[in-house]
């Protein structure tokens, strides 16, 4: 088990994040992975090929996308293990795979924009974190979009990489991040990627199954601590609504967040001018979401994140004590 690595990675990212000057100097692992995905997409995904061939080549691409970063991370982890305080160096690398600080910062920016700049500022801020058409959103829509993004990215961007860091070390975390990035880049049902990105989308669904359930549990537990949240309603929403979401994973954290805050999340949304129909998570449809709800969601998120870090810390301490 690599629980101490996961715990230290989360602590380091909480403390310093991934500095902007480092991004400017050397980039970021997601940027490097994205370049690999783009290279394979351009080289292997040819419109003249049949769908069957494009699906096979998509599987080949996914294997390379997962194995290359995973192998590099494994080699780095082995090298760090040969020097004093190697686990700290490995955790510094692992901290680049989680995004606690940046997620909170970007979602808080939406609430601040709505409070200080109105709907146009809110639309501009939320466009940085969601893929739907912001110009179609009113204040309630902007607020819901920010809260949905917070819930889903808590699972994909924090709990899942922490889980795979704990299960597979730096290689496991890097492989997860590569697969998740592939899903976001080529796992869409567009004419170009429906066949080629099929494997990336299905694999991402599979590897996010444990984290999405764990995220829902963390949010329900956090709702017992946050005064304005309702843990019983969160549990009810997860039990009744999560399975109705078109994604096998996104519905779990979204339903937990919706129930805890008394909101209705998900539902029909517009992406690129196309309406995507989805079930509502939660039964608070008669109450419009506001910037205040975004801030309540952030309090729930930070509490759930503290529970995650605390649990990993307890397990890590037990490992060191044995």
BAVOVO-344694 format. One record per residue (C-alpha): residue number from 1; y, x, z; residue in one letter. Coordinates in Angstrom, 3 decimals. Each point is the difference from the previous one (the first is absolute). Layout:
<recs>
NUM, Y, X, Z, a
...
</recs>
This chain:
<recs>
1, 0.000, 0.000, 0.000, x
2, 3.557, 1.119, -0.743, x
3, 1.825, -2.342, 2.378, x
4, 2.134, 2.804, 1.542, x
5, 1.218, 0.888, -3.501, x
6, 0.961, -3.605, -0.730, x
7, 1.770, -0.312, 3.356, x
8, 1.996, 3.225, -0.460, x
9, 0.902, -0.941, -3.588, x
10, 1.476, -3.300, 1.163, x
11, 1.926, 1.705, 2.809, x
12, 1.462, 2.617, -2.329, x
13, 1.031, -2.592, -2.569, x
14, 1.589, -2.109, 2.727, x
15, 1.965, 2.996, 1.175, x
16, 1.256, 1.549, -3.221, x
17, -1.239, -2.102, -2.911, x
18, -0.065, 1.753, -3.369, x
19, 3.415, 1.684, -0.325, x
20, 2.039, -0.750, -3.133, x
21, 0.689, 3.696, -0.488, x
22, -3.752, 0.591, -0.197, x
23, -0.297, -2.687, -2.670, x
24, 2.759, 1.712, -1.973, x
25, -1.619, 3.412, 0.438, x
26, -3.678, -0.671, -0.698, x
27, -0.411, -3.744, -0.526, x
28, -2.410, -2.216, 1.922, x
29, -3.789, -0.527, -0.186, x
30, 0.503, -3.459, -1.487, x
31, 2.200, 1.534, -2.729, x
32, -2.653, 2.604, -0.780, x
33, -2.731, -2.628, -0.063, x
34, 2.184, -2.223, -2.182, x
35, 0.346, 2.776, -2.574, x
36, -3.771, 0.375, -0.140, x
37, -0.431, -3.756, -0.456, x
38, 2.639, -0.114, -2.757, x
39, -1.664, 2.929, -1.783, x
40, -3.399, -1.699, 0.058, x
41, 1.473, -3.376, -0.969, x
42, 1.700, 1.504, -3.062, x
43, -3.013, 2.063, -0.986, x
44, -2.859, -2.435, 0.576, x
45, 1.472, -3.499, -0.268, x
46, 0.234, -0.574, -3.746, x
47, 0.913, -3.408, -1.402, x
48, -2.340, 0.577, -2.976, x
49, -3.066, 0.161, 2.267, x
50, -2.072, -3.041, 0.910, x
51, 0.355, -1.524, 3.450, x
52, -3.490, 1.211, 0.892, x
53, 0.869, 3.600, -0.867, x
54, 3.336, -0.216, 1.798, x
55, -1.776, -1.294, 3.110, x
56, -2.444, 2.929, -0.072, x
57, 2.822, 2.486, -0.476, x
58, 1.834, -1.695, 2.859, x
59, -2.972, 0.769, 2.237, x
60, 0.098, 3.640, -1.152, x
61, 3.727, 0.133, 0.714, x
62, -0.461, -1.489, 3.470, x
63, -2.657, 2.580, 0.878, x
64, 2.375, 2.810, -0.994, x
65, 2.927, -1.636, 1.795, x
66, -1.976, -0.176, 3.237, x
67, -1.920, 3.277, -0.233, x
68, 2.808, 2.366, -0.995, x
69, 2.364, -0.739, 2.931, x
70, -3.000, -0.353, 2.323, x
71, -1.357, 3.412, -0.995, x
72, 3.394, 1.675, 0.352, x
73, 0.482, -1.583, 3.419, x
74, -3.503, 1.063, 1.070, x
75, 0.684, 3.599, -1.043, x
76, 3.319, -0.030, 1.848, x
77, -1.628, -1.408, 3.123, x
78, -2.669, 2.700, -0.063, x
79, 2.656, 2.686, -0.470, x
80, 2.131, -1.346, 2.856, x
81, -3.102, 0.042, 2.194, x
82, -0.125, 3.783, -0.274, x
83, 3.367, 0.573, 1.687, x
84, 1.280, -0.696, 3.541, x
85, 1.325, -3.545, 0.506, x
86, -1.587, -0.972, -3.289, x
87, -0.277, -3.649, 1.062, x
88, 3.794, -0.114, 0.322, x
89, 0.425, 1.321, -3.543, x
90, -2.560, -2.508, -1.219, x
91, 1.796, -2.805, 1.857, x
92, 3.314, 1.014, -1.573, x
93, -1.665, -0.428, -3.396, x
94, -1.580, -3.260, 1.164, x
95, 3.366, -1.341, 1.125, x
96, 1.082, -0.153, -3.644, x
97, -2.646, -2.678, -0.606, x
98, 1.462, -2.570, 2.436, x
99, 3.404, -1.672, -0.135, x
100, 0.941, -1.534, 3.341, x
101, 3.621, 1.153, -0.009, x
102, 0.780, -0.694, -3.637, x
103, -1.565, -3.482, 0.090, x
104, 2.034, -0.999, 3.034, x
105, 3.141, 1.513, -1.513, x
106, -0.283, -1.819, -3.331, x
107, -0.792, -3.380, 1.540, x
108, 2.807, 0.336, 2.554, x
109, 2.366, 0.777, -2.909, x
110, -0.714, -3.463, -1.430, x
111, 0.997, -1.714, 3.246, x
112, 3.116, 2.171, 0.274, x
113, 0.937, -0.764, -3.607, x
114, -0.324, -3.759, 0.513, x
115, 2.072, 0.151, 3.187, x
116, 2.793, 2.165, -1.394, x
117, -0.011, -0.497, -3.782, x
118, -1.465, -3.441, -0.598, x
119, -2.594, -1.109, -2.496, x
120, 0.834, 2.472, -2.786, x
121, -0.279, 2.955, 2.349, x
122, -3.225, -1.451, 1.370, x
123, -1.483, -0.363, -3.481, x
124, 0.873, 3.601, -0.830, x
125, -1.557, 1.272, 3.231, x
126, -3.203, -2.019, -0.328, x
127, -0.461, 1.131, -3.620, x
128, -0.737, 3.465, 1.411, x
129, -3.169, -1.199, 1.734, x
130, -1.401, -2.941, -2.013, x
131, -0.944, -0.532, -3.622, x
132, 1.086, -3.628, -0.379, x
133, 3.175, -1.093, -1.791, x
134, 2.782, 0.306, 2.612, x
135, 2.594, -1.970, -1.937, x
136, -2.073, -3.155, 0.498, x
137, -0.030, 0.351, 3.799, x
138, 2.325, -1.788, 2.404, x
139, 0.564, 1.316, 3.538, x
140, -3.230, -1.566, 1.247, x
141, -1.898, 1.469, -2.959, x
142, 1.429, 3.464, 0.604, x
143, -0.917, -0.232, 3.670, x
144, -3.545, -1.169, -0.745, x
145, -0.466, 2.752, -2.578, x
146, 1.071, 2.664, 2.489, x
147, -2.323, -1.352, 2.699, x
148, -2.942, -0.282, -2.408, x
149, 0.590, 3.578, -1.155, x
150, 0.143, 1.171, 3.608, x
151, -3.314, -1.691, 0.828, x
152, -1.865, 1.168, -3.093, x
153, 1.350, 3.555, 0.085, x
154, -0.798, 0.311, 3.695, x
155, -3.604, -0.396, -1.122, x
156, 0.088, 2.051, -3.229, x
157, 2.510, 2.637, 1.019, x
158, -0.835, 0.644, 3.645, x
159, -3.173, -1.549, 1.395, x
160, -2.179, 0.756, -3.044, x
161, 0.960, 3.682, -0.399, x
162, -0.284, 0.446, 3.782, x
163, -3.465, -1.588, -0.153, x
164, -1.174, 2.271, -2.827, x
165, 1.548, 3.062, 1.611, x
166, -2.001, -0.834, 3.118, x
167, -3.181, -0.660, -1.991, x
168, 0.163, 2.769, -2.599, x
169, 2.595, 2.524, 1.062, x
170, 2.788, 1.178, -2.295, x
171, -2.284, -0.408, -3.009, x
172, -0.709, -3.620, 0.928, x
173, 3.676, -0.756, 0.469, x
174, 0.981, 1.659, -3.282, x
175, -2.766, -1.759, -1.926, x
176, 1.117, -3.350, 1.427, x
177, 3.636, 0.661, -0.887, x
178, -0.978, 0.941, -3.538, x
179, -2.072, -3.152, -0.479, x
180, 2.723, -2.210, 1.457, x
181, 2.629, 1.605, -2.238, x
182, -2.264, -0.531, -3.001, x
183, -0.232, -3.699, 0.816, x
184, 3.792, -0.276, 0.205, x
185, 0.458, 1.774, -3.345, x
186, -2.868, -1.189, -2.198, x
187, -1.773, -2.729, 1.975, x
188, 1.941, -2.842, -1.617, x
189, -1.269, -2.804, -2.195, x
190, 2.276, 0.902, -2.882, x
191, -1.231, 0.398, -3.591, x
192, 0.166, 3.780, 0.408, x
193, -1.726, 0.287, 3.354, x
194, -2.250, -3.037, 0.385, x
195, -3.048, 1.956, -1.196, x
196, 1.020, 3.592, 0.709, x
197, 1.258, -0.782, 3.503, x
198, -2.889, -2.288, 0.952, x
199, -1.843, 2.683, 1.976, x
200, 3.146, 1.108, 1.817, x
201, 0.800, -3.559, 1.083, x
202, -3.547, -0.790, 1.161, x
203, -0.393, 3.319, 1.838, x
204, 3.318, -0.490, 1.780, x
205, -1.146, -3.447, 1.130, x
206, -3.157, 1.561, 1.442, x
207, 1.577, 2.911, 1.889, x
208, 2.694, -2.218, 1.524, x
209, -2.446, -2.524, 1.495, x
210, -0.258, 1.631, 3.458, x
211, 3.701, 0.813, 0.340, x
212, 1.221, -3.475, -0.981, x
213, -2.143, -1.592, 2.716, x
214, 1.061, 2.618, 2.535, x
215, 3.656, -0.557, -0.909, x
216, -0.326, -3.730, 0.627, x
217, -1.566, 0.719, 3.386, x
218, 2.793, 2.429, 0.923, x
219, 2.657, -2.582, -0.935, x
220, -1.736, -2.703, 2.040, x
221, -0.170, 2.328, 3.009, x
222, 3.628, 0.991, -0.491, x
223, 0.955, -3.687, -0.004, x
224, -1.147, -0.172, 3.644, x
225, 2.661, 2.619, 0.808, x
226, 2.953, -1.004, -2.191, x
227, 1.737, -2.927, 1.748, x
228, 0.925, -2.010, -3.100, x
229, -3.476, 0.282, -1.581, x
230, -2.918, -2.414, 0.387, x
231, -3.421, 1.712, 0.132, x
232, -1.981, -3.260, -0.099, x
233, 1.793, -1.151, -3.142, x
234, -0.555, 3.452, -1.513, x
235, -3.734, -0.265, 0.651, x
236, -0.117, -3.523, -1.416, x
237, 1.825, 1.058, -3.175, x
238, -2.359, 2.935, -0.531, x
239, -3.070, -2.159, 0.558, x
240, 1.167, -2.828, -2.260, x
241, 2.177, 1.611, -2.683, x
242, -0.940, 3.656, -0.563, x
243, -3.029, -0.848, -2.133, x
244, 2.136, -2.223, -2.255, x
245, 2.178, 2.901, -1.199, x
246, -0.699, 1.238, -3.537, x
247, -0.381, 3.503, 1.460, x
248, -3.043, 0.624, 2.217, x
249, 2.186, 2.159, 2.256, x
250, 3.699, -0.905, -0.142, x
251, -0.559, -3.419, 1.518, x
252, -1.164, 1.423, 3.325, x
253, 3.186, 1.799, 1.106, x
254, 2.234, -2.565, -1.730, x
255, -1.717, -2.915, 1.734, x
256, 0.191, 1.748, 3.379, x
257, 3.702, 0.708, -0.480, x
258, 0.714, -3.531, -1.238, x
259, -1.788, -1.680, 2.880, x
260, 1.525, 2.280, 2.617, x
261, 3.542, -0.731, -1.206, x
262, -0.467, -3.674, -0.900, x
263, 0.678, 0.564, -3.700, x
264, -1.672, -0.810, -3.304, x
265, -0.508, 3.171, -2.037, x
266, -1.472, 0.698, -3.458, x
267, -0.200, -3.153, -2.150, x
268, 1.229, -0.069, -3.638, x
269, 1.995, 3.085, -1.022, x
270, 1.555, 1.313, -3.229, x
271, -0.893, 3.433, -1.397, x
272, 1.540, 1.066, -3.301, x
273, 0.920, -3.576, -0.815, x
274, -3.566, -1.230, 0.610, x
275, -0.785, -2.361, 2.889, x
276, -2.930, 1.176, 2.103, x
277, -1.513, -2.867, 1.967, x
278, -1.375, 0.832, 3.417, x
279, -0.833, -1.900, 3.158, x
280, 2.474, -0.092, 2.854, x
281, -0.781, 2.069, 3.068, x
282, 1.034, -1.836, 3.193, x
283, 1.221, -3.552, 0.445, x
284, 3.702, 0.611, 0.668, x
285, 1.100, -1.217, -3.399, x
286, 2.750, -2.231, 1.320, x
287, 1.873, 2.917, 1.558, x
288, 1.999, 2.314, -2.242, x
289, -0.409, 3.710, 0.676, x
290, 3.130, 1.970, 0.884, x
291, 1.107, 3.571, 0.669, x
292, -0.717, -0.680, 3.669, x
293, -3.636, -0.629, -0.937, x
294, -0.127, 3.368, -1.770, x
295, 1.133, 1.652, 3.234, x
296, -2.600, -1.961, 1.986, x
297, -2.640, 1.132, -2.503, x
298, 1.131, 3.588, 0.493, x
299, -0.408, -0.330, 3.771, x
300, -3.501, -1.330, -0.571, x
301, -0.723, 2.831, -2.443, x
302, 1.186, 2.761, 2.316, x
303, -1.977, -1.475, 2.893, x
304, -3.151, -0.208, -2.108, x
305, 0.591, 3.547, -1.214, x
306, 0.335, 1.190, 3.597, x
307, -3.323, -1.680, 0.776, x
308, -1.598, 1.816, -2.929, x
309, 1.357, 3.377, 1.095, x
310, -0.922, -0.683, 3.620, x
311, -3.590, -0.965, -0.840, x
312, -0.466, 3.089, -2.160, x
313, 1.503, 2.091, 2.790, x
314, -2.479, -1.374, 2.536, x
315, -2.919, 0.671, -2.324, x
316, 1.308, 3.489, -0.771, x
317, 0.343, 0.770, 3.713, x
318, -3.566, -1.154, 0.556, x
319, -1.210, 2.231, -2.831, x
320, 1.753, 3.032, 1.481, x
321, -1.369, -0.819, 3.461, x
322, -3.642, -0.058, -1.170, x
</recs>
